[in-house]
Amino acid sequence: MSNHASVHPVILGGDAGAYSLARAFHEGYGVRSTVVSIRATPNVAHSHIVRNVVEPRLDDPEVMVELIRRAAAASPGPVIALTCVDWYVRALAEHRERLADVAVVPYPSVDLLDRVMDKRRFSELCHRIGVPHPRTEVRDGGGPVGDLDLSYPVIAKPGDNTAWHRVSFPGKAKVHLVRDRAELAALLKAAGEAGYRRPMIIQEYVPGDDSQMRIMTTYSDRAGAVRMAWGGRVLLEEHTPGTLGNPAAILTGRLPQVEADARRLVEHLGWTGFANFDVKVDPRTGVGHFFELNPRTGRSNYYLTASGLNPAAYWMGDHLTGHWPHAPEPVEVLYRIVPGFLLDRYVRDESVRAAVRRARVVHPLKYGRDLSPRRDAWVRLAELNQVRKFSRYHPPQDARGMSGPSRVGAPPSPAEREVA
């Protein structure tokens, strides 16, 4: 696997994050990626930089391994297996030895993944090393609420993302904002009846709207040294149940406290590769509280590439070429997947509005080297479709209060599960 110039990325998943990784390799190395998705998705349809393979059985590790090995057999250069999805990260790490002769799998060991993907253990770690983290209790899906030493509203989310991925019930979301005891009992009951009897993480609610959220991404080399850390202020999050909490707009920039605590976490863990953090700043104290460590690049990873920190260059330098990218001061950009006029309705701070006007705007799916009439029309339509989604799930008048993790209720429509 020495011909690194013809590296062949195999990317699992079909969302905007997968396309963004393919774009990063195309921008940096001029190569096309194979993107494997369970179903055909508009994010990669009609793209010239992607070969989309639709495999409905991708969640089966045997199918995943065989597919990657077939891609490697047809590739003249090394294969690197990538994803923005937690359960594929774990599957790749678990089956690394079956792929090691044909593909690079740039993710930590299963043991290390389990330490951070188990949100209860991550909470304990934060408290042990002094990283700000919301007060947390744990209940099991299908179990009773019992005595909860937290004030409502609370945040409820799965402790096991892989098991959560496998179940379905009306109103299921990535994160739930629970307003009272009865609502928490209903959520635990619905999860248990759907087959999720794993831990549910119940956390105190840090007040504030989307603008209090921050994002941070780090890269640690195979020796555990932090090579890159860059983040930004989230101006607006998505609010449809299937994509809840994904950044819809980010103004990138330095975050001293958040970066320092992120570095402390990955260095303490001996982490390798990318880590992506969700953080919320408590408006009462100005302190950023860490919610979780995602063991991968996030769905919004194009904010890194647009800032001059192409993720492909870090994987290549660490695993294939040995040449690390020159790291000048990153460029501050405005990453967004919503129209500018929609974002303007939600950003009220005048200093932030001024910074938004100054920043260079980037959209992960709008790529000048990947143009086709059908794809261009879909990307523009998807951007405008955000107006309808925000009107339904997060109208501007509601944005002044609690930002809206979903309650148990109606499931999202199939169209709403595929968001740009």
C-alpha positions in Angstrom: 0.0 0.0 0.0 2.7 2.4 -1.0 1.1 4.3 -3.8 -0.5 6.9 -1.6 -1.2 9.3 -4.5 -4.0 7.0 -5.6 -5.5 6.5 -2.1 -9.0 5.2 -2.3 -11.4 6.3 0.5 -14.3 4.0 1.3 -16.8 6.0 3.3 -19.7 4.3 5.2 -22.9 6.3 5.3 -24.7 8.6 2.9 -25.3 11.9 4.7 -23.7 15.3 4.2 -20.9 14.3 6.5 -20.0 11.4 4.2 -20.0 13.7 1.2 -17.9 16.2 3.1 -15.2 13.6 3.6 -15.3 12.6 0.0 -14.9 16.3 -0.9 -12.0 16.7 1.5 -10.1 13.9 -0.4 -11.0 15.3 -3.7 -9.9 18.8 -2.8 -6.7 17.6 -1.3 -5.7 14.7 -3.6 -8.0 14.8 -6.6 -9.4 11.3 -6.0 -12.9 9.8 -6.1 -14.3 8.1 -3.1 -16.6 5.1 -2.8 -19.5 6.1 -0.5 -21.5 3.1 0.8 -25.1 3.8 2.0 -28.0 1.7 3.0 -30.2 3.5 0.5 -29.6 5.9 -2.3 -29.3 9.4 -0.8 -29.5 12.8 -2.5 -26.4 13.9 -0.7 -24.2 11.7 -3.0 -26.6 11.2 -6.0 -25.3 12.6 -9.3 -21.9 13.5 -7.8 -18.9 13.3 -10.0 -16.5 12.9 -7.1 -18.3 9.9 -5.6 -19.1 6.3 -6.6 -22.2 5.5 -4.6 -22.7 1.8 -3.6 -26.1 1.1 -2.2 -26.0 -1.9 0.3 -29.1 -2.4 2.4 -27.3 -4.9 4.6 -24.4 -2.5 5.5 -25.2 -2.8 9.2 -24.1 -6.4 9.1 -20.4 -6.5 9.9 -19.8 -9.5 7.6 -21.2 -7.5 4.7 -19.2 -4.4 5.6 -15.9 -6.4 5.8 -16.6 -8.1 2.5 -17.5 -4.9 0.7 -14.4 -3.1 1.9 -12.2 -6.1 0.8 -13.8 -6.0 -2.6 -13.2 -2.3 -3.0 -9.5 -2.8 -2.0 -9.1 -5.7 -4.5 -10.2 -3.3 -7.3 -8.1 -0.3 -6.2 -4.6 0.4 -7.5 -3.7 2.3 -4.3 -4.4 1.9 -0.6 -7.9 1.9 0.8 -8.8 3.9 3.9 -12.1 3.1 5.6 -13.9 6.1 7.1 -17.3 7.1 8.5 -19.1 9.8 10.4 -21.4 7.3 12.2 -20.7 5.9 15.7 -21.8 2.4 15.1 -19.7 2.0 11.9 -16.7 3.4 13.8 -17.1 0.6 16.4 -17.7 -2.1 13.7 -14.6 -1.0 11.8 -12.5 -1.1 15.0 -13.9 -4.4 16.0 -13.1 -6.0 12.7 -9.8 -4.2 12.1 -7.7 -7.4 12.0 -9.8 -8.7 9.1 -9.1 -5.6 7.1 -5.6 -4.7 8.1 -4.0 -6.4 5.1 -6.0 -4.3 2.6 -7.2 -1.1 4.3 -6.3 1.5 6.9 -8.8 1.8 9.7 -7.9 5.1 11.5 -9.9 4.6 14.7 -8.9 3.8 18.2 -9.1 0.3 19.9 -12.5 -1.1 20.9 -11.6 -0.8 24.5 -10.9 2.9 24.2 -14.0 3.5 22.1 -16.1 1.8 24.7 -14.7 4.1 27.4 -16.0 7.2 25.6 -19.1 5.8 23.7 -20.5 4.7 27.1 -21.9 8.0 28.2 -22.0 7.0 31.8 -18.3 6.2 31.8 -17.6 9.5 29.9 -19.5 11.4 32.6 -17.4 9.8 35.3 -14.2 10.6 33.4 -15.1 14.3 33.1 -15.9 14.6 36.8 -12.7 12.8 37.7 -10.3 15.0 35.7 -12.2 18.2 36.3 -13.7 18.9 32.8 -17.0 20.8 33.1 -19.9 18.4 32.6 -23.7 18.5 33.4 -24.8 16.6 36.6 -25.8 13.2 35.4 -27.9 10.2 36.5 -28.6 7.0 34.7 -31.8 5.0 34.2 -32.5 2.0 32.0 -34.8 1.9 29.0 -38.0 0.1 30.2 -37.2 0.8 33.9 -38.7 3.2 36.5 -37.8 6.8 36.9 -37.3 6.4 40.7 -35.8 9.2 42.8 -34.1 11.7 40.5 -31.8 14.2 42.1 -32.1 16.7 39.2 -34.6 19.5 38.6 -36.8 19.5 35.5 -36.4 20.0 32.6 -33.7 17.4 32.0 -32.0 16.1 29.0 -32.4 12.3 28.2 -30.3 10.5 25.6 -29.1 6.9 25.0 -26.0 5.7 26.8 -25.4 3.1 24.0 -25.7 4.7 20.5 -25.2 1.4 18.7 -28.2 -0.2 20.5 -30.2 3.0 20.1 -29.6 2.8 16.3 -31.2 -0.6 16.2 -34.6 0.4 17.7 -37.5 2.5 16.5 -40.5 4.1 18.2 -42.7 7.1 17.6 -40.9 10.3 18.6 -37.4 8.7 18.9 -34.7 11.4 18.7 -31.0 11.7 19.2 -31.7 13.8 22.3 -34.9 14.5 24.3 -35.7 17.5 26.3 -38.0 16.2 29.1 -40.1 18.7 30.9 -41.5 16.6 33.8 -41.5 13.2 35.5 -44.5 11.9 33.5 -42.7 12.6 30.2 -39.5 10.9 31.4 -41.5 7.8 32.4 -43.2 7.8 29.0 -39.8 8.0 27.2 -38.3 5.2 29.3 -41.4 3.0 28.7 -41.4 3.6 24.9 -37.7 2.9 24.6 -38.0 -0.4 26.6 -41.0 -1.6 24.7 -39.0 -1.0 21.4 -36.2 -3.2 22.7 -33.8 -0.6 24.1 -33.1 -1.7 27.7 -29.7 -0.2 27.9 -28.7 2.9 30.0 -30.4 6.2 29.4 -28.3 9.2 30.4 -30.4 11.8 32.3 -28.6 15.2 32.7 -29.3 18.6 34.1 -30.4 21.1 31.5 -27.9 23.8 30.7 -30.0 26.8 29.9 -29.8 28.8 26.7 -30.7 28.4 23.0 -28.7 27.1 20.1 -26.3 30.0 20.2 -24.8 28.7 23.5 -23.6 25.6 21.7 -19.9 25.1 20.7 -18.2 22.6 18.5 -14.6 21.4 18.9 -12.6 18.9 16.9 -9.1 17.5 17.7 -6.7 15.2 15.9 -4.2 13.1 17.9 -1.5 11.2 16.1 -0.7 7.5 16.7 1.6 8.5 19.6 -1.2 10.4 21.3 0.1 14.0 20.5 -2.5 16.5 19.6 -1.8 17.8 16.1 -4.9 20.0 15.6 -7.7 21.6 17.5 -10.3 23.9 16.0 -13.9 24.8 16.7 -16.5 27.4 16.5 -19.7 28.9 17.8 -22.8 27.1 16.7 -25.3 29.7 15.6 -28.2 27.4 14.8 -28.9 23.7 15.1 -31.1 21.4 13.2 -34.4 20.5 15.0 -36.0 17.7 13.0 -36.2 14.6 15.2 -33.8 12.5 13.0 -31.1 15.2 12.8 -31.6 17.0 16.1 -28.6 18.8 17.4 -26.5 18.7 14.2 -25.1 22.2 13.5 -26.9 24.1 10.8 -24.6 27.1 11.0 -21.1 27.5 12.6 -18.9 30.6 12.9 -15.5 29.2 13.4 -12.9 30.6 15.7 -10.7 30.1 18.8 -12.4 28.8 22.0 -9.6 28.9 24.6 -11.4 27.1 27.5 -13.1 24.5 25.3 -9.9 23.8 23.4 -7.9 23.4 26.6 -10.4 21.0 28.2 -10.7 19.0 24.9 -6.9 18.6 24.8 -6.9 17.5 28.4 -9.5 14.8 27.7 -7.8 13.3 24.7 -4.4 13.4 26.3 -5.7 11.8 29.4 -7.3 9.0 27.4 -4.3 8.4 25.1 -6.7 9.1 22.2 -5.7 8.6 18.6 -7.4 10.1 15.5 -10.2 12.6 15.4 -12.4 13.5 18.3 -15.4 15.7 18.0 -17.0 17.4 21.0 -20.4 18.9 21.7 -20.2 21.7 24.3 -22.7 24.1 25.7 -21.8 27.4 27.4 -23.8 28.1 30.6 -24.8 31.8 30.1 -24.8 32.2 33.9 -21.1 31.4 34.3 -19.6 31.5 30.8 -18.2 28.0 31.2 -18.5 25.4 28.4 -19.9 22.1 29.6 -18.9 19.0 27.6 -21.7 16.7 26.6 -19.8 13.9 24.8 -16.8 12.8 22.8 -17.7 11.6 19.4 -15.0 9.2 18.2 -14.9 10.5 14.6 -15.2 13.6 12.5 -18.7 15.1 12.9 -21.4 15.4 10.2 -20.4 19.1 9.9 -16.7 18.2 9.3 -16.5 20.5 6.2 -16.0 23.4 8.6 -12.4 22.0 9.1 -11.6 21.7 5.4 -13.0 25.2 4.7 -10.8 26.6 7.5 -7.7 25.2 6.0 -7.5 22.0 8.1 -8.4 19.3 5.6 -9.0 16.0 7.6 -7.7 14.0 4.7 -4.3 15.5 5.1 -4.1 14.4 8.8 -5.1 10.8 8.0 -2.7 10.7 5.1 0.2 12.1 7.1 -0.4 9.8 10.1 -1.1 6.5 8.2 0.3 6.7 4.7 2.8 9.4 3.8 4.5 10.4 7.0 4.3 14.1 5.9 2.2 16.3 8.1 0.3 19.2 6.7 1.7 22.7 7.3 -0.6 24.2 9.9 -1.0 28.0 9.5 -3.6 29.8 11.6 -6.9 28.5 10.5 -9.2 30.7 8.5 -12.4 31.9 10.2 -15.5 30.9 8.0 -19.3 30.8 8.3 -20.3 27.2 7.7 -24.0 26.9 6.9 -26.6 24.6 5.3 -29.5 27.0 5.7 -30.2 30.1 3.6 -28.7 33.3 4.8 -32.0 35.0 5.3 -33.2 32.2 7.5 -30.1 32.3 9.7 -30.6 36.1 10.0 -34.0 35.4 11.7 -32.3 33.5 14.6 -29.0 35.5 15.2 -29.8 38.4 17.4 -26.5 39.4 19.0 -25.3 42.4 17.0 -21.6 41.6 17.4 -22.2 38.1 16.1 -24.3 39.4 13.2 -21.4 41.7 12.3 -19.0 38.8 12.4 -21.4 36.7 10.2 -21.5 39.5 7.6 -17.6 39.6 7.5 -17.1 35.8 7.3 -16.6 33.8 4.1 -19.6 31.6 3.6 -19.1 27.9 2.9 -21.7 25.1 2.2 -20.5 21.5 2.4 -22.6 20.4 -0.6 -21.9 23.3 -2.9 -18.6 22.4 -4.6 -17.6 24.1 -7.8 -15.7 21.0 -9.0 -18.7 18.8 -8.6 -21.4 20.4 -10.7 -24.4 18.9 -12.5 -27.8 20.4 -13.2 -29.7 17.7 -11.3 -27.4 17.8 -8.3 -27.2 21.6 -8.2 -31.0 21.8 -8.3 -31.3 19.3 -5.4 -28.8 21.1 -3.2 -30.6 24.4 -3.7 -34.0 22.9 -3.0 -32.6 21.1 0.1 -31.3 24.5 1.4 -34.7 26.2 0.8 -36.5 23.2 2.4 -34.8 24.1 5.7 -37.2 27.1 5.8 -40.2 24.7 6.0 -38.5 22.5 8.6 -37.5 25.3 10.9 -41.0 26.8 10.6 -42.5 23.4 11.7 -40.0 22.3 14.4 -38.3 25.5 15.6 -40.0 28.8 14.6 -38.1 31.9 15.5 -40.5 32.9 18.3 -39.7 29.6 20.1 -35.9 30.0 19.8 -35.9 32.5 22.7 -36.7 29.8 25.2 -35.5 26.2 25.6 -33.8 24.8 22.5 -35.8 21.9 21.4 -34.8 18.3 21.8 -37.9 16.4 20.9 -40.6 14.9 23.1 -42.0 11.5 22.4 -44.5 12.0 19.6 -45.0 11.6 15.9 -42.0 10.1 14.0 -40.3 12.2 11.3 -41.5 11.6 7.7 -39.1 9.7 5.4 -38.2 12.9 3.6 -37.2 14.6 6.9 -34.7 11.8 7.6 -32.6 12.8 4.6 -31.4 16.4 5.4 -28.6 18.1 3.6 
